[in-house]
């Protein structure tokens, strides 16, 4: 498995010969100006919620690549009206795809489309392949439900957590989330894109390290491999 950071809360995940793009907000992100959405490959697009900073480039990528959108019913219906294939899910559901299983789990956050219309419930996902289990939190606060994930799905190899504070968890809550998740390897995202969510990266890494956790803050375009 290879996970590439595309900036903000956007990821590209390569698993079992398929590419899954998560929450593509790239063309509107000045920090990701070196990422060309016209060159991104995608078989699936995983969407946690409907805010513009998570769906901005979905239509452009999906129409060029033929990717299938995986998200809640409301988001999938929204993109199906634009001629894009989708697989609807809801919180608590699991589905076996070509690349592995997707478990849709709870997130505490709002969700609306740029026009203000309802975007369904915000969610997180656990991607379970033959050899790995990766939790993608989406935009969320700390929630006690995170304790259920290792109990129901098993030991996680990586937790992808928002750490920018203000709109989501900050560092302190993300460290506690990693405790709930029983996961020592974290990929931080949803930070630095806007003034509200700028962080001190060295301080963040140090705070995780003091709790014997590994916080990875990847430069945009860099990857983790498992």
C-alpha positions as CSV (number, residue, x, y, z in Angstrom):
1,X,0.0,0.0,0.0
2,X,1.2,3.5,-0.8
3,X,-0.4,6.7,0.6
4,X,0.5,10.0,-1.0
5,X,-0.4,13.3,0.6
6,X,-2.0,15.7,-1.8
7,X,-2.5,18.6,0.7
8,X,-5.2,19.6,3.1
9,X,-7.3,16.4,3.6
10,X,-6.6,14.9,0.2
11,X,-4.9,11.6,-0.2
12,X,-4.1,9.2,-3.0
13,X,-4.0,5.5,-1.9
14,X,-2.7,2.7,-4.0
15,X,-4.0,-0.7,-2.9
16,X,-4.2,-4.0,-4.8
17,X,-3.8,-2.4,-8.2
18,X,-6.4,0.3,-7.6
19,X,-6.1,4.0,-6.8
20,X,-8.4,5.7,-4.3
21,X,-8.5,9.5,-4.1
22,X,-9.7,10.8,-0.8
23,X,-11.5,14.2,-0.5
24,X,-9.9,16.0,-3.4
25,X,-9.4,19.7,-2.7
26,X,-6.3,20.5,-4.8
27,X,-6.9,23.1,-7.5
28,X,-8.1,25.6,-4.8
29,X,-5.2,24.9,-2.5
30,X,-2.3,27.2,-3.1
31,X,-0.1,24.9,-1.1
32,X,-0.8,22.1,-3.6
33,X,-0.1,24.1,-6.7
34,X,2.5,21.6,-7.9
35,X,-0.1,18.8,-8.0
36,X,-1.8,18.6,-11.4
37,X,-5.3,17.1,-11.1
38,X,-5.3,16.3,-14.8
39,X,-2.6,13.8,-14.2
40,X,-4.0,12.1,-11.1
41,X,-5.2,8.5,-11.6
42,X,-8.3,7.4,-9.8
43,X,-10.5,4.3,-9.8
44,X,-12.5,5.4,-6.8
45,X,-13.0,8.7,-4.9
46,X,-13.8,8.4,-1.2
47,X,-15.6,11.5,0.2
48,X,-16.0,12.0,4.0
49,X,-18.5,15.0,3.7
50,X,-19.8,17.7,1.4
51,X,-17.8,20.8,2.3
52,X,-16.1,22.5,-0.6
53,X,-12.6,21.9,0.8
54,X,-13.3,18.1,0.4
55,X,-15.2,17.9,-2.9
56,X,-13.9,20.7,-5.1
57,X,-12.1,18.5,-7.6
58,X,-14.4,15.4,-7.5
59,X,-16.3,16.2,-10.7
60,X,-13.2,17.0,-12.8
61,X,-11.3,13.9,-11.6
62,X,-14.3,11.5,-11.8
63,X,-15.3,12.6,-15.3
64,X,-11.8,12.3,-16.7
65,X,-11.0,9.0,-15.1
66,X,-14.4,7.3,-14.8
67,X,-13.8,6.9,-11.1
68,X,-16.6,5.7,-8.8
69,X,-17.6,7.9,-5.9
70,X,-17.9,6.2,-2.5
71,X,-19.7,8.3,0.1
72,X,-23.0,8.7,1.9
73,X,-26.3,8.5,0.0
74,X,-26.8,12.3,-0.3
75,X,-23.3,12.9,-1.7
76,X,-23.5,10.0,-4.1
77,X,-26.9,11.1,-5.3
78,X,-25.5,14.7,-5.8
79,X,-22.8,13.4,-8.1
80,X,-24.9,10.9,-9.9
81,X,-27.0,13.8,-11.1
82,X,-23.8,15.0,-12.8
83,X,-23.4,11.8,-14.6
84,X,-20.8,10.3,-12.2
85,X,-21.1,6.7,-11.0
86,X,-21.4,6.2,-7.2
87,X,-21.6,3.6,-4.5
88,X,-23.8,4.9,-1.6
89,X,-23.1,3.9,2.0
90,X,-24.0,5.0,5.5
91,X,-22.5,5.0,8.9
92,X,-22.1,1.4,10.2
93,X,-22.0,-0.1,6.8
94,X,-19.3,-2.3,5.2
95,X,-18.8,-3.2,1.6
96,X,-16.2,-5.4,-0.2
97,X,-14.6,-3.6,-3.2
98,X,-11.9,-4.8,-5.6
99,X,-9.2,-3.2,-3.4
100,X,-10.6,-4.3,0.0
101,X,-13.3,-3.5,2.4
102,X,-14.6,0.0,3.3
103,X,-16.1,0.4,6.7
104,X,-18.0,3.7,7.1
105,X,-17.7,5.0,10.7
106,X,-19.0,8.0,12.7
107,X,-17.5,11.5,12.5
108,X,-18.7,14.6,14.4
109,X,-18.9,17.4,12.0
110,X,-21.3,19.4,9.8
111,X,-21.8,18.6,6.1
112,X,-23.3,20.8,3.4
113,X,-22.6,21.5,-0.2
114,X,-21.2,24.9,-1.4
115,X,-24.8,26.0,-2.2
116,X,-25.9,25.3,1.3
117,X,-27.9,22.2,0.6
118,X,-27.8,19.2,2.9
119,X,-24.8,16.9,2.5
120,X,-25.8,14.0,4.7
121,X,-23.9,12.9,7.8
122,X,-20.1,13.4,7.9
123,X,-18.2,10.2,8.2
124,X,-14.8,8.6,8.5
125,X,-13.7,5.3,6.9
126,X,-11.6,2.3,7.7
127,X,-9.9,0.8,4.6
128,X,-9.2,-2.8,5.2
129,X,-7.1,-4.6,2.6
130,X,-5.6,-8.1,2.8
131,X,-2.6,-6.9,4.8
132,X,-3.5,-3.5,6.2
133,X,-6.1,-1.5,8.1
134,X,-6.1,2.3,7.7
135,X,-8.4,4.6,9.6
136,X,-9.3,7.9,7.8
137,X,-11.0,10.1,10.3
138,X,-12.3,12.9,8.0
139,X,-13.2,16.1,9.7
140,X,-14.2,15.3,13.2
141,X,-13.9,16.2,16.9
142,X,-12.6,13.6,19.4
143,X,-15.4,11.1,19.9
144,X,-15.7,8.1,22.3
145,X,-16.9,6.0,19.3
146,X,-13.2,5.8,18.2
147,X,-12.7,3.2,20.9
148,X,-15.0,0.8,19.0
149,X,-12.9,0.8,15.9
150,X,-10.0,-1.5,17.1
151,X,-12.5,-3.6,19.0
152,X,-14.7,-4.2,15.9
153,X,-12.2,-4.1,13.1
154,X,-8.9,-5.0,14.7
155,X,-5.5,-3.5,15.0
156,X,-4.8,-0.5,12.9
157,X,-1.6,0.1,10.9
158,X,-2.2,3.8,10.5
159,X,-4.6,6.5,11.7
160,X,-5.1,9.5,9.5
161,X,-6.2,12.3,11.8
162,X,-7.1,16.0,11.4
163,X,-4.8,18.1,13.6
164,X,-5.4,21.7,12.6
165,X,-7.8,22.6,15.4
166,X,-10.6,25.2,15.0
167,X,-12.7,23.2,12.6
168,X,-11.6,19.7,13.8
169,X,-9.5,18.2,16.5
170,X,-6.3,19.8,17.5
171,X,-3.1,18.2,18.6
172,X,-4.2,17.4,22.2
173,X,-7.4,15.7,21.0
174,X,-5.7,13.9,18.2
175,X,-3.2,12.3,20.7
176,X,-6.2,11.1,22.8
177,X,-7.8,9.8,19.6
178,X,-4.7,7.8,18.9
179,X,-5.1,6.3,22.5
180,X,-8.7,5.4,21.8
181,X,-7.7,3.9,18.4
182,X,-4.8,2.0,20.0
183,X,-2.6,3.2,17.2
184,X,0.9,4.5,17.5
185,X,1.5,5.6,13.8
186,X,-0.4,8.7,12.7
187,X,-0.6,10.7,9.5
188,X,-1.7,14.2,10.3
189,X,-3.8,16.2,7.8
190,X,-6.2,19.1,7.6
191,X,-3.6,21.7,8.8
192,X,-1.8,24.8,7.4
193,X,-4.2,25.3,4.4
194,X,-5.9,28.3,6.0
195,X,-4.9,30.8,8.7
196,X,-7.3,29.2,11.1
197,X,-5.5,25.8,11.0
198,X,-1.8,26.7,10.9
199,X,0.3,24.6,13.3
200,X,3.8,24.5,14.7
201,X,4.9,21.2,13.1
202,X,7.9,20.6,15.2
203,X,6.0,21.1,18.4
204,X,3.2,18.8,17.1
205,X,5.7,16.0,16.3
206,X,7.3,16.5,19.7
207,X,4.0,16.3,21.6
208,X,3.2,13.0,19.9
209,X,6.6,11.6,20.5
210,X,6.4,12.4,24.2
211,X,3.4,10.0,24.2
212,X,5.4,7.4,22.3
213,X,3.5,8.0,19.1
214,X,4.8,8.7,15.6
215,X,3.3,11.7,13.9
216,X,4.0,11.9,10.2
217,X,3.6,15.3,8.5
218,X,4.3,14.7,4.9
219,X,5.4,17.3,2.4
220,X,2.7,17.5,-0.3
221,X,3.5,14.9,-2.9
222,X,5.4,12.6,-0.5
223,X,4.2,9.1,0.4
224,X,4.1,6.5,3.1
225,X,4.6,2.9,2.0
226,X,3.5,-0.3,3.9
